[in-house]
């Protein structure tokens, strides 16, 4: 006899990160499937955009593909704040410098009907900025005092997930920040470092699709690697697809602990995200089973942006069904 039924419930966790369990299916004899729709309630996105003379087409490409980046986030009802600063820290080039936000209003709010239009307008920072690009310094300044309170006090929310997205065709040339100091700053921004995502849209080493006169270096690459960030080719032919995966990854990585409905046969647990099966027993890049909590704990270094999908499924055979 086969019994099949579904229950709907919402599970909240003690940390700032939470998951919404949309459907739990019991099939006897068979398996239990817990379907998880990762959920953020608040997301702050800081764009650090290169405003030097070579960036016109790259800015246009980002603006055209912003809906691909935000789609996965917005469809889940996340309340987004988005701010834009530039890589210029020399204020003699432009009025917007040293971590200040571009635009009016300076923070695009997803609860406003013109969110995407305003964000696109703010991302159009122009190309009159300094040729000495300092993205790391700009990001730190934008998220620090006194600029944070004086220029955009409503941007950074304590309980929100933070995403920092760089767009540049040059290496970092910051005077006051090193890759190591930037990484330390980012890791200290939130009580849980998993609440911060960093991505860099840049010229990748050996990228033959990207023709630029700028010299590439290792400072920005090193900084992104130190924070387990994501690098996207500035000239990728599937640029929009990669931005979409970045957006899905931001949503996906907020789920870290999934409580199970009954005690499982631990050897039967399978965890999938889209078409990808996550590795069992890997506390960083896969998942582990916590018998005390009776929960699946996801790794803190999973690269969600490399996977396609928007639902995570935990499947197992209950111990008392065997």
C-alpha positions in Angstrom: 0.0 0.0 0.0 1.4 3.4 -0.9 0.6 6.4 1.2 1.4 9.8 -0.3 0.7 13.2 1.3 2.3 16.6 1.7 2.5 19.1 4.4 3.5 22.8 4.2 5.5 24.4 6.9 8.0 27.2 7.5 11.1 26.6 9.5 13.0 29.4 11.1 16.6 29.2 12.5 18.4 31.0 15.3 21.0 32.6 12.9 20.2 35.4 10.5 20.1 32.8 7.7 17.0 30.9 7.1 15.3 28.4 4.8 11.7 28.0 3.8 10.6 24.4 3.5 8.0 24.5 0.8 7.0 20.9 0.7 7.7 17.7 2.6 6.6 14.5 0.8 6.3 11.1 2.6 6.0 8.0 0.3 5.6 4.7 2.2 7.4 2.5 1.5 10.0 4.7 -0.1 11.6 8.0 0.8 10.9 11.3 2.5 11.7 14.4 0.4 12.2 17.8 1.9 11.9 20.6 -0.7 13.7 23.7 0.4 13.2 27.1 -1.2 16.1 29.1 0.1 14.9 32.5 1.4 16.5 35.8 2.3 14.4 38.5 3.8 16.9 41.3 3.2 19.8 41.8 0.8 22.1 44.7 0.4 24.1 44.9 -2.8 27.1 47.2 -3.3 28.2 47.7 -6.9 31.8 49.1 -7.3 32.0 50.2 -10.9 35.1 51.2 -12.8 34.4 54.7 -14.2 37.7 55.1 -16.2 37.8 55.9 -19.9 37.8 52.3 -21.2 34.6 51.2 -19.4 31.7 52.5 -21.5 30.8 49.2 -23.2 31.3 47.1 -20.1 29.0 49.4 -18.1 26.3 49.1 -20.8 26.7 45.3 -20.8 26.2 45.2 -17.0 23.2 47.5 -17.2 21.6 45.4 -19.9 21.9 42.2 -17.9 21.0 43.5 -14.5 17.5 41.8 -14.7 19.4 38.4 -15.1 21.3 39.1 -11.8 18.3 40.2 -9.8 15.7 37.8 -11.1 16.4 34.9 -8.7 16.5 37.3 -5.8 13.4 39.3 -6.6 11.2 36.4 -7.4 11.6 35.2 -3.8 10.3 38.4 -2.4 13.6 39.6 -1.0 13.8 43.2 0.1 16.8 44.6 -1.8 18.9 47.7 -1.2 21.3 48.5 -4.0 24.0 51.2 -4.0 26.6 52.1 -6.6 30.0 53.6 -6.0 33.0 53.9 -8.3 36.6 52.9 -8.4 37.7 56.5 -8.2 39.2 57.7 -4.9 40.8 60.8 -6.4 38.1 63.4 -6.0 39.7 65.8 -8.5 38.3 63.6 -11.3 34.6 63.3 -10.3 32.2 64.6 -7.6 31.3 61.0 -6.7 34.5 59.5 -5.1 36.0 57.7 -2.2 33.0 55.3 -1.5 30.2 57.8 -2.0 27.1 56.6 -3.8 26.1 57.6 -7.3 22.6 58.7 -8.2 19.5 60.3 -6.7 18.1 58.7 -4.7 21.4 57.0 -3.8 19.9 53.7 -2.7 17.6 51.7 -5.1 14.9 50.0 -3.0 13.1 46.9 -4.4 9.9 47.9 -2.6 9.7 50.9 -5.0 8.1 50.2 -8.4 11.0 51.7 -10.4 13.7 49.6 -8.7 15.3 48.2 -11.8 15.1 51.4 -13.7 16.7 53.4 -10.9 19.4 50.8 -10.4 20.2 50.9 -14.2 20.4 54.7 -14.0 22.7 54.6 -11.0 25.0 52.0 -12.6 25.6 54.4 -15.5 28.4 56.2 -13.7 30.2 57.4 -16.9 33.8 57.3 -17.9 35.3 60.5 -16.5 36.8 58.9 -13.4 40.4 58.2 -12.4 42.6 55.8 -14.4 44.0 54.7 -11.1 41.3 52.2 -10.2 41.0 51.4 -6.5 38.0 49.0 -6.1 39.1 47.5 -2.8 39.6 50.9 -1.2 36.2 52.2 -2.6 34.3 49.2 -1.2 35.8 49.5 2.3 35.1 53.3 2.3 31.5 52.8 1.2 30.9 50.4 4.1 32.8 52.3 6.8 32.4 55.5 8.8 32.2 58.4 8.2 31.0 57.8 4.6 28.4 55.2 5.6 26.5 57.5 7.9 27.1 60.7 6.0 26.4 59.6 2.5 24.0 56.6 2.5 22.9 55.9 6.1 20.0 53.7 5.1 21.9 51.3 3.0 23.6 48.7 5.2 21.1 46.8 7.4 22.4 44.6 10.3 20.3 41.5 9.5 20.7 41.7 5.7 22.9 39.5 3.6 25.5 41.7 1.9 26.8 41.2 -1.7 29.7 43.2 -3.0 30.0 43.2 -6.8 33.1 44.7 -8.6 33.1 45.7 -12.3 36.5 46.6 -13.7 38.9 46.0 -16.6 42.0 46.7 -14.4 43.8 45.4 -11.4 43.3 47.1 -8.0 45.7 50.0 -7.3 44.5 51.0 -3.8 46.8 53.0 -1.6 45.3 52.1 1.8 44.0 48.6 1.2 45.8 45.3 0.4 44.0 42.1 -0.5 44.6 40.8 3.0 43.2 43.9 4.7 40.2 43.9 2.4 39.6 40.2 3.3 39.9 40.9 7.0 37.4 43.8 6.7 34.9 41.7 4.8 35.0 38.8 7.2 34.4 41.1 10.1 31.4 42.9 8.6 28.9 40.3 9.8 28.7 38.0 12.8 28.5 35.1 10.3 31.0 35.5 7.4 28.6 33.5 5.3 26.3 36.6 5.3 28.7 38.3 2.8 29.1 37.4 -0.9 31.8 38.9 -3.0 32.0 38.7 -6.8 34.3 40.4 -9.3 33.4 40.9 -13.0 36.9 41.4 -14.5 39.4 40.3 -17.1 40.4 36.8 -16.2 43.9 35.5 -16.8 44.3 34.1 -20.3 40.9 35.3 -21.4 41.2 35.6 -25.2 37.7 37.0 -25.6 38.7 40.1 -23.6 40.7 42.8 -25.4 41.8 45.5 -23.1 44.7 47.9 -22.9 44.8 47.6 -19.1 47.5 45.6 -17.5 46.2 42.8 -15.4 47.7 42.0 -12.0 47.1 39.7 -9.0 45.8 42.1 -6.3 42.1 41.8 -7.1 42.3 38.1 -7.9 44.0 37.5 -4.6 41.4 39.5 -2.7 38.5 37.6 -4.3 40.1 34.2 -3.5 40.8 35.2 0.1 37.0 35.7 0.7 36.0 32.6 -1.4 34.4 35.0 -3.9 33.3 34.5 -7.5 35.1 35.8 -10.6 33.2 36.3 -13.9 34.8 37.2 -17.2 34.2 40.8 -18.2 33.9 39.6 -21.8 32.1 36.3 -21.3 29.9 35.3 -24.3 27.3 34.0 -21.8 27.6 37.1 -19.6 23.9 37.2 -18.8 23.8 33.5 -17.9 26.7 33.9 -15.5 25.1 36.9 -13.8 21.9 34.8 -13.4 23.9 32.1 -11.7 25.5 34.6 -9.4 22.0 35.8 -8.4 20.9 32.2 -7.8 24.0 31.5 -5.8 23.3 34.4 -3.5 19.9 33.0 -2.8 21.1 29.4 -2.6 23.9 29.9 -0.1 21.7 31.3 2.7 20.4 27.8 3.5 22.9 26.1 5.9 20.8 24.0 8.3 17.8 21.8 7.3 15.9 20.1 10.1 14.6 16.6 9.2 11.0 15.6 10.0 12.0 12.2 11.4 15.2 10.2 12.3 16.8 9.0 9.0 18.9 6.1 8.0 21.9 8.3 7.7 23.4 6.2 4.9 20.3 6.9 2.8 20.5 10.7 2.8 20.9 12.4 -0.6 21.1 16.2 -1.1 20.6 17.8 -4.5 20.5 21.4 -5.8 19.0 21.4 -9.2 20.8 18.8 -11.2 23.8 18.6 -8.9 24.2 16.0 -6.1 26.1 17.5 -3.2 29.0 15.5 -1.7 28.1 13.6 1.5 30.5 13.9 4.5 32.2 17.1 3.3 31.6 19.8 6.0 32.9 22.6 3.6 32.0 21.7 0.0 29.1 19.3 0.6 27.0 18.4 3.6 27.1 16.4 6.9 24.3 14.9 9.1 24.1 16.1 12.7 22.4 13.4 14.7 22.0 15.6 17.8 20.1 18.3 15.9 18.6 15.7 13.5 19.5 18.1 10.7 21.5 18.2 7.4 24.3 20.9 7.7 25.5 22.3 4.4 29.1 23.3 3.8 30.2 26.9 4.2 32.3 26.9 1.0 29.8 25.5 -1.6 30.0 27.3 -4.9 26.3 27.7 -5.5 26.8 30.0 -8.4 28.4 27.2 -10.4 25.1 25.2 -10.3 21.8 25.7 -12.0 18.6 25.4 -10.1 16.5 27.2 -7.5 15.4 24.4 -5.2 17.3 22.2 -2.8 16.0 18.7 -2.0 17.0 16.5 1.0 15.8 12.9 0.4 16.1 10.0 2.9 14.6 6.7 4.2 13.3 7.0 7.8 15.1 4.7 10.2 11.9 3.1 11.4 10.7 2.3 7.8 13.6 -0.2 7.3 
